[in-house]
Amino acid sequence: MGKRDIAAKIVKGWDALAETYQRKIRISTYDVHYGPLGHGERQLRLLGNVRGKRSLEIGCGGGQNTIALARWGAKASGVDPARKQIEFARRLAKKSGVSATFEVAPAEDLSLF
């Protein structure tokens, strides 16, 4: 099994899992998180002021970090190869009242940007 086959299976898995995952796992849209057990951006302060800057979250999943960046004033975009994750991210951004763009794309091809 080659890399493309493995990648396709992972994406298919996330498409099947996305709705349940996003319903069960609550991820804040008010702070950028760096992992499930790590501190967030508000505590670590790695990014600095993002207001007016363009951001691209690669592998954005449900878009929570992208939405947090948009709340902080960034021109925020997110990409993920899983269509169901991007659909969730778009709905969440709308519900959150923020302007962020989300596209279905693999990390290996960011030609949209």
N, C-alpha and C positions, 0 to 999 in steps of 0.2 A: 504494500500500500504506500503510495507516494504522498508527498506533502499536500498536494491539492486535494487528494481524497480525504486525508485526515482533516484538513481545514474545512472541507464541505461537511463532514460529519459533525464537527464541532458547531458550525453555524446551524445545522439542522437541529442539533440538540438544544441550542439556545432558543431557537424559534419555538421548539416544543415546550421548553421550560420557562420562557420569559414571563408569561402571565402569572403563573404560580409563584415564581421567584419574587417578582415585583410586589405581589400581594402580601407575601409572607415576610419579606425582608424590607424593613423600613429604613431608607437611606435619606438623610437630611438634604434638603435643597437650599440650606442656609449656610453651609460650610463645605469647603472642598475637603474630601476625605482621601487619605492615602492608603487605605486598607482597613479591613474590618476591625482590627485591634489597635490601630495606630491613632495618633493624635491628628486633628484636622488642621487646616490652614490657619484658622483663627489663633490657634495656640503656637504653631510652628513658625508662621510668618515667613514662608519661603518665597512667595510670589511678589510681595510688595503690592503697591497700588495698581490695580488692573483697569481702573476707569479709563474708558476710551481706547484701550488696547484691544487688539484682535487675539482671540484664543481659539485653539482647536484641540478638543479632547479626542484622542484616538482610542478607540475601544470604549466608547462612552456608555455602553449598556443602556440603562434607562434614563440617562441624561442628567442625573442629579448634580454632578459636579459642574456640568455645562450651565445648568440653570442657576446654580449658586454664583458662578462667575458673571452671568448676565445680571443677576440681582446686584452685584457689586459694580456694575457699570461697564463690563467688558462687552465687546461685540463678539458674542460667544457662538461657536459652532461645535458640533459633535458628529463623529462618524462611528459606525459600528457595522460589521458585516451581517448581523442578524436583523432581518426586517422587522420582526416582532418587537425587538428592543427599541428600534427607532420609532415604530408606531407608538409605543408606550411613552417614549421621550417627548414626542410631539404633543401628545395629549397632556402630559404632565406640565410641559412648558405653558401650554394654553391655560390650563387650570391654575397655574402659578402666576399667570399674568405677566410673563416675561417674554421678551423677544429673543429667541435663539433659533438657530437653524440646525437641522439634523438631516444627515444623508446616510443612505446605505452604501457602505464602501469598505473594502478591506484596508488594513493599514499599509499594505504593499502598493496601493494605488490611490494616491491623494491628488490626482490630476484635477479634481473639481476645485481645488484650492490653489 
